[in-house]
Structure formats: structure tokens, C-alpha cells
Amino acid sequence: MKKIVSNVAGRVVACCVEEGAQIGPGDEAFKVESMKMEIPVESEAAGRIAKVLVAVGDEVEEGQELALLD
């Protein structure tokens, strides 16, 4: 199963996708605040969002799975 993972450690400040939505490579899926900067997290693959694993306000680590794709 394909995944969207955080490229930085920080706090999720925006979720731009919802379960069931289609996403493509390069599409912004989340924004993570790290060191007072908002960093976009983009999908590396095309697919349908099967499950969103985090919510706005959650603290995440670099490499942590944020969503699963079908």
C-alpha cells in the first residue's frame, strides 16, 4: 500500500485531503509546522486516500505515515 509520509518533524497545521479523495504526485496533502515555518507535505504517488492517520494539531516525526493510499 502506498503512503504519504512527513518529510519533517513538527505539528500538523492543515489537512488538505479527505478519505475517498483522489490525489496525484506532487499534490499537497498536509502542512506541517516546523521551526515556525509551514512545510507542505506532497504525495509522491497517485491514488485514492484510503485512510488519514493524523489530525490537525497532532505532533509528527520525520518519516511518520500521515495517510494511506489505495
C-alpha positions as CSV (number, residue, x, y, z in Angstrom):
1,M,0.0,0.0,0.0
2,K,1.3,3.5,-0.9
3,K,1.7,6.1,1.9
4,I,2.1,9.8,2.4
5,V,4.9,10.4,5.0
6,S,6.0,13.6,6.7
7,N,9.3,14.9,5.5
8,V,9.9,16.9,8.8
9,A,9.1,16.6,12.5
10,G,6.6,19.1,13.7
11,R,2.9,19.8,14.2
12,V,0.2,19.2,11.6
13,V,-1.5,22.6,10.9
14,A,-3.6,21.6,7.8
15,C,-5.0,18.5,6.2
16,C,-5.8,19.2,2.6
17,V,-7.3,15.7,1.8
18,E,-10.1,13.6,3.0
19,E,-10.7,9.9,2.8
20,G,-12.0,8.8,-0.6
21,A,-10.4,11.7,-2.5
22,Q,-8.1,11.2,-5.5
23,I,-4.6,12.6,-5.2
24,G,-1.7,12.7,-7.7
25,P,2.1,13.0,-7.5
26,G,3.0,16.5,-6.3
27,D,-0.4,17.3,-4.8
28,E,-0.3,18.9,-1.4
29,A,-1.8,16.7,1.2
30,F,-0.8,18.2,4.6
31,K,1.1,21.2,6.0
32,V,3.4,20.6,8.9
33,E,4.8,23.5,11.1
34,S,8.4,23.0,12.0
35,M,10.6,25.8,13.4
36,K,7.9,28.4,12.8
37,M,7.6,27.5,9.1
38,E,4.8,25.8,7.3
39,I,6.2,23.0,5.2
40,P,3.9,21.3,2.6
41,V,3.8,17.6,2.5
42,E,3.1,16.3,-1.0
43,S,2.0,12.9,-2.3
44,E,4.7,11.0,-4.2
45,A,2.2,8.7,-5.9
46,A,-1.3,8.8,-7.4
47,G,-4.2,7.1,-5.8
48,R,-7.2,7.4,-3.6
49,I,-6.9,8.4,0.1
50,A,-7.8,5.2,1.9
51,K,-7.2,6.4,5.5
52,V,-6.0,9.7,7.1
53,L,-3.8,8.7,10.1
54,V,-3.3,12.1,11.7
55,A,-5.4,15.2,12.7
56,V,-4.7,18.9,12.8
57,G,-2.7,19.6,15.9
58,D,-1.0,16.2,16.1
59,E,2.8,16.1,16.6
60,V,4.5,14.0,13.9
61,E,8.0,12.7,13.4
62,E,10.1,12.8,10.2
63,G,9.1,9.7,8.2
64,Q,5.8,9.2,10.0
65,E,2.9,7.9,7.9
66,L,0.2,10.6,7.6
67,A,-2.2,8.8,5.1
68,L,-2.5,5.6,3.2
69,L,-3.4,5.3,-0.5
70,D,-5.2,2.6,-2.4
